[in-house]
Amino acid sequence: MSGEFTLDDLKRILRAAAGADESVDLDGDIADASFEALGYESLALLETGSRIEQEYGIVLRDDLLTVEETPRGLIDSVNAHLSGAVST
């Protein structure tokens, strides 16, 4: 799969990888909320990263999901990989 990785793509993968905390509205404006505030801990984010890699055919840095603390940051990093701006 190629193209742009969007917030909707991330929401879909987050829900599939770890579900959604009932107290968090993923359909709201979450782009700049921290993953912690959204109820996603490190194991859920590792699964999310794995699913992104499988679905988009990219390899993410091991520490990417601890460095990028918001959906916007993760989306930007994934898109940099997809565009070839990041070497692996």
Secondary structure, 3 states (H helix, E strand, C coil): CCCCCCHHHHHHHHHHHHCCCCCCCCCCCCCCCCCCCCCCCHHHHHHHHHHHHHHHCCCCCCCHHHHCCCHHHHHHHHHHHHCCCCCC
